[in-house]
Amino acid sequence: MAWSPDGGRLATGTYAQHLQVWETGTWRELLEILHFSGIDAVAWSPDGRYLASGTRGAECIVWDSRTGQKVNTLRGHLEWVRSIVWSGDGKRLATQSSDGVRIWDPKGNAETSSLEHAHARSFAWNAAGSRLATAGGGKVKVWDAEKRHELASWDSAADYCAWHPDGKRLAIKHRDKTVKVVDAGTGNVALTLPCGELRLGSRPLDWKPGRRQAGVCRRSGVGFHPRRPQWQERRFAPRTQRTCLGGPL
């Protein structure tokens, strides 16, 4: 799942090969795109114009988010694409698979660079596009995205990560079924929340723009929001086989 930059739309992708876009005020379906393979990742461009989906067919597909027209298909991974993140300026797109992390020009097919983090399972770009966080293999790392230089690293049984909009904190989903809010420079934990079993995929948790709302996509349909355990449950469609929850601070 992924919120649009203005918070007005939510994109969800499923193993049943459906990419759907919802209006968050009414939860009306705005767009549905049928893929030829299951979807493990979805990500909005910073301006909300494009939506990228990562598939089990080892492709990353870029779509026009309003019309559903295909813009580009990025091929090069050998396994399915598990995570996608856009740079803050929208000019770069990073993808992760079991064969590594790649950074692309979203309107071309050229791979521009790669990062070394063995067994990285997910990653997230900060809003400015200057930092990239990677999680997996018992580590969380923060990188200078331009120089590909490691800025911080700490041991963590983390599966997923998401930057807070202020660029100073990360939400980290741990294998102990908690979400931890940590300092992105030191890894110090500020808050620990029980979350249960999250739905597999690249963005089972995400901060809503404006810092006032977060979403967790789970198998059990139970969740907690930082600071206040008040969630609104949304079952988007029976075929999605998932429940997404969100709540205001």
N, C-alpha and C positions, 0 to 999 in steps of 0.2 A: 504494500500500500504506500501511497505518497500523496501528501497534500500539494495542491498547486501553490505557486508563490504568493498569490493573493489570498489564499485560504478559502476560496470560493468553490473549489472542485477537489474531489478526491478520486485518485486512480487506483484500481485494484486489478491484479492479474491472478490467474488461476492455473492449476495444473490441467484443468479441463479446457485450456486453450482459449479462454475468453479474457480480453482486455476491456475493462469498462471504466467509464468516467461518470461521476455522480456530482450533482449540485448539492453542496453541503448544507444549504439552508432548508431545502425541501426533501433532499435525498432522492430526487428524481434522476433517472438515468439519462445522461446527455449523449453518450456515445458507447457503442459496443463494436469491437473489432475481433474477428475470429482468426486465430493463429493456426499454423500447421503443426505446432508442437507446444508443450506446456510452457507456462511463463513463470520464471523464478524471480524476476526483477522488473521494477518500473521506476522511472525517474523523470521529473519535469525539468525542462530548460529554465534558467532563471527568469526569463521574460514570460514563461507560461505558454509560449507559442508551440513548442515541440514536446513530445512525450516519447521517451525511449523505453523499449521493452527488451529484456534479456530472455532468451529462450533455451529450451533443452535441445534445440537444434544447433547450438554453438554459435548463434547469431545475436547481434544487437541490432534492433530495428528502430529507426527514428521515424516518428509519425507527426503529421500536423494535428495538433490536439483539438482543433475545432472541426475539421472536416473528416479526419480519420484517414487521409491520404498518406501513403508511404512516401517518405522523403529520401531515405537511404537505408542500406543494409550493410553493416560492418561485419566482415568475416575475417577470421584469423585464429580464434580460439579453437582448441581441439575438443573441449568438453563444453557442457552447457554453461551459459553466462549466469552467475549467481548474484552479482552486484553491479550496479551502474551508478555513477555520480557525475554530474556536470560541474565544470568550473564556474566560479562566480560570474565571469563575463560571458559564459555560454559558448566560448570558442573551443573548449576541449571537453572530451567525454572520456571518463575512465571506466574500464570494465574489469571484472574479476572472474576468473574461472579456476578450476583445479590446476590448470597449466600456467597460472600466473596472472599478473595485473598488467593491463595495457592501457595506454592513453592515446586517444584518437582525435582527429579533426572530424566532428560529427557530419560535416557535409562532404567529406572525402573518404578515402579508404586507407589513408596512410597512418600507420601506427607511429607515434612520435617518440614515445619513451616507455620504460617499464620500471617498476620498483621491486626491490628484493625483500620479500617477507614470506618466508616459507610457511605454507599452509594457512595463509591469510584467508579468512572466510568472508569478511565484509570490510567495507571501508567507506569513508565519508569525507567530502570536501567541505571546508569552511565557507562561509558566505562570500568572503573576499577572494576565494580561489587561490590563496597563498599557502594553505596548509591542507594536508591530506592525512586522515587518521585511518589506520588499518588494524583489524582485530582478527585473532585466530592463532592456532598453533601455540597456545599458552602465552601469547604476547599481545600487547597493544602498543602501537608505534605511531608517532606523529612526525610527519615529513614536511620539509620545505618542497613544495610541489615544483617549483621552477628549477632548483638545483639538484633535486632528488637526494637531498641530504637529510639524514635522520636527526630530528631535533629532540625527541624524547622517546623513551621506551621503558615499559615496566611489565612485570609478570602478571598475567591475568587469565583466568579461565573464561575468556570472553568469546561470545559468538557473533555479536552484532554491536555496532556503534552508530551514534548520531550526534552531530554537533548541535549545541544550543545556539540560537541565533546571535548571541553576544560573542561567539568565537572563543570563549574562555573555558567552557565546560563541555563535557561529553556525557551522553547517556550510553551506558554500556550494559548489554544484556549478558548475564553470566549463566554458566551451566548449572549453578545452584538454584535456578529459577527465580532469580532476582534481577532487577534493573538498578544499577548504581549510577548516580550522578557524580562525576569526578572532575577534578581540575585537569585541564588538558596539558598543562606543563609539567605537572608532578605526578599525576595519577592518584592524588589524595582523594579519598571518598568523602563527599559532602552529604550524601543521602542514599539510603538503601531501601528498595521497595519490593515487596513480594509480587511476582507476576505470573507464576505458573508456567505452563508449557506454551511457548509462542509458536505460531504458525511458521513453518519453514519458508525461507525466501529472503531477499536482500534487505527489505525494509519492513520488518514486522513491528518496528517502533519508529516514530517520527515526530519531531517537534513541528507544531503548526506555526507559520510565520506570525510574528507579533508576540511570541513567547508565552502566550496565555493559555495554550492548549496543546496537548500531546495525544497521540493515538497509539494504541497497541493492538496488533492483530494476533489473535490467539485461537487455539484449538478449543479450549474449554468455555470461552465466552465470559471469563471473569478477569477483572483487572483493577489496577489502582493508578491514580494519577499522582505525580509528585505534589506533596503538601496537603492534598485533600482527596481521600478515596471516594470520589463521586464520579461515576462513569455513566455515559449514555450508550446503550447498546444499539448497534445498527446491524441488522442482518440484510445484506444488500440483495441477495437473490439465492434461491435454493441451490442452484448449480454451482455457486462459488464454494460451498462447503466450508465457509469460514465466517467468523464473527469479528467485526472490528469495533473497538470501543474507544470513546473519547470523552473528555470532560473538561470544563473550564476551571481555572484556578479561582 
